[in-house]
Amino acid sequence: MNWTTICAYEALLPERGVCALVEGTQVAIFRTYEGELYALGNLDPFSGAYVLSRGIVGTRKGEPTVASPLHKQVFSLVTGRCLDDETVSVPSYPVRVGDDGRVEVSLEQRVEVGV
């Protein structure tokens, strides 16, 4: 699996997203207060704008989420599925902290959401 280095883990503020360009794809990366990392496609499928990295991070029934800053649809940070319309989802990507303490994302193995 190919990994792309994004930034130092400490550079990610808890409950805030950042956008990175990975192999030509905009990826929204989030760090929670618990220290967990998540990576989703940055494109909001409802508005057609690349804005999910600027969304509102929270939880719904214990599941970490991000709400689109435009129309407020809520997406699971784990699966990318829209919790307001389960027929819609955004890509979810593997993300990790490398041995050097830097955040890495891979587009090779997309986390697939069940149909």
N, C-alpha and C positions, 0 to 999 in steps of 0.2 A: 504494500500500500504506500502510495506517495503522500507525504505530509508537507504542508506549506507552513512555514513559521510566520506567525502574525505579529506578536508583541510579547513583552514580558507579562507574566501572570499578574504581577503587582500593578501593572498599568491599567488593568481592567477594574473599573469601579463597581462595587456590588450593586446589583439591581439597575445597572445601566448597560446599554448595548453599544457596540461599536460595529462599524462596517469595514470589511476588508475585501479587496479584489483578489480572488483566488482563481487562477487559470481562466480569467475573463468572466468569472461568476461573482456577483455581489453576495457576500455571506454576512449575516448578522450574528455576532458572537456576544453571548451574555454570561455574566458571572453572578451567581446568587449570593445572598448573605451567608449561606451555608458553605460557600466556596465551590459549588458545582459549576461546571461549564456546559454550555449548550451552543449549538450552531444551527441556524436555519437559513434558508434562502431569504434574501432581504426584500424580495418583491411581494408587496401586498396584493393578493389576487383580486381583491374587491375594488381597489382604486387604480391598480395598474402602476402605482408609484413605488419606488425603491425606498421604503421608509420604516420597515419593521425594526431596524436597529435603533430607531428613535422612539420605539413604543414604550408602553408602561408595563414594567415587570411586576408580576404578582403571583397569586396562586388561586386556583379554583378547586375546591374539594381536595386540598392537599397537593394538587398537581401544579408544578411551576408553569407559568404562562407569560405571554406577552400580548398586550392589546395594541392593535394598530393605532397610531396616533391620529389617523384621519377619520375612519368610520367606527373605530373601537371594537371591531371583531376580535375575539380572543383566540389565540393559538397556543397549543401545548408546546412547551419548550422541549419536551421529551420526544414527541412523535411528529410535530408539525401540523397535526390535525386541527382544524378550526372547531372550537368547542361550541360555537354558535350555529354552525352549519356543517355537519359531519360529512357532507359530500365534497368539501373543499379542504385542501391541505397545502402546505408549503414543504419543500424539501428539508429534511433533517440530516445533518452531516456529523460524522465522527469528529470529536474534538478531544484533545488531551494536552497535558503539560509535559513537555519533553524533559530529558535529563538535565538540560541547561536552564530549566525554569521558565521557558518560553512556551506560549500557547501555540499549538499546531492544529491545523484543520486538514482533513482529507476529503476530496470529492469523489474518490474512486469507489468507495463503499457507502453509497447513500443508504440511510436507514429508511426502509420502505414501510409505508403505512398500509395496513390491511384494507382491502376493498370492502 
